Amino acid sequence: MALVRTLRDQFDWPLFVVVTTIALVGVVNLYSATSASVLRSDEYIQQIYWLTLGAGVAFLVVAIDYRHFERYGWVAYGVGVALLVLVFLLGRSVRGSTRWIPVFGFSLQPSELMKIFLIIALAKYLHNDPKTDGRTLKDLVIPGLILAMPMGLILAQPDLGTATLCACIFGTIMILTNLKVRSLLTLAAAFILSAPLTWTYVLKSYQQERLIAFWERLLGRESDVLDSGWHAHQSLVAIGSGGPWGKGFMRGTQNQFRFLPDQDTDFPFPVWAEEHGFLGSLLLLSLYFFVVLWGLKIASQAKDRFGAVVAVGVAALVFWQTVINLGMVTGVLPVVGMTLPLFSYGGSSVLTIMIGIGLLMNVSMRRFSF
């Protein structure tokens, strides 16, 4: 009973309430997003199953002292890399990308779980690194190699969105763990200079088409609206038609008449914005903003470097995944294929975010036990 009371008193209720709210609102939005499709009408039920499973895994993660994850950090990283390799051996191809492997009748996307394994591996390395002053480029060699292997495998699938997200998580962790400004500027310059090589040798033709459509949209020349620019165009129409108050639940014409593509996975936010307007969108963004700030607060209160880096990594995961998704659906960023955390349909995505939330709660609760 004493243990139960301790867990109850130390449990991170604000984080739990906000995350639960996002998940429940996401299920309601998914019901509306799939209501016009006979083939997808039961996805919201499947999403409830995934959220229930994710909640169970998250509570299991909370129950295990996060210092055990530090001890087995390299093992977790190795498992993640091995799963990425299995994608090329057992993977299922969808729309030209091979990202999923069959596991007990379900499709698992290893690149999603690799986000968590990458955070744990970087946290373990930085925890064991005695360096306290500013990090130079030389100090980034080993962390860079930790990033490079899974990122290269993810790009080969190809999955530009997840690879970009891993790079953003890496950059955020390095910056918040005292990366020198000169090193940061050098990395930025190297990224810009390598852009032509990336365009020629890394990006696939459909990815290049999406970038071209994005650039033309920025210049006000949407010449390919019916092809590569279709997703972004219909998304902007849906968001703009919502106005300040929205059209009402299940009354969004872009969604109900099925003009909006992938409204269950990559484009659920336009459904929400069209039905609930600017105020509803602002409320949803406020919930994500709270999770990110709360994660940084947990990092500042962590009792060791591993816990702090894990909290920063999970906060970065939620922040960048939200920013990239909202950026592409509002036309600010190219369409790369990125789910909105706990709002989009997808088992692997839900499990990954729930594991991350479990790690955040773990670090938050364990600050009392040191």
Secondary structure, DSSP 4 states (H G I P E B T S, - for coil): -HHHHHHHHHS-HHHHHHHHHHHHHHHHHHHHHHTT-TTTTTHHHHHHHHHHHHHHHHHHHHHS-HHHHHHTHHHHHHHHHHHHHHHHHH-EEETTEEEEEEETTEEE-HHHHHHHHHHHHHHHHHHH----S-B-TGGGHHHHHHHHHHHHHHHTTT-HHHHHHHHHHHHHHHHHTTB-HHHHHHHHHHHHHTHHHHHHHTS-HHHHHHHHHHHHHHTT--TTTTTTTHHHHHHHHHHHHTTTT-S-TT--HHHHTT-STTTTTT-HHHHHHHHHHHHHHHHHHHHHHHHHHHHHHHHHH-SSHHHHHHHHHHHHHHHHHHHHHHHHHTTSS-----PPTTTS--HHHHHHHHHHHHHHHHHHHHTT--
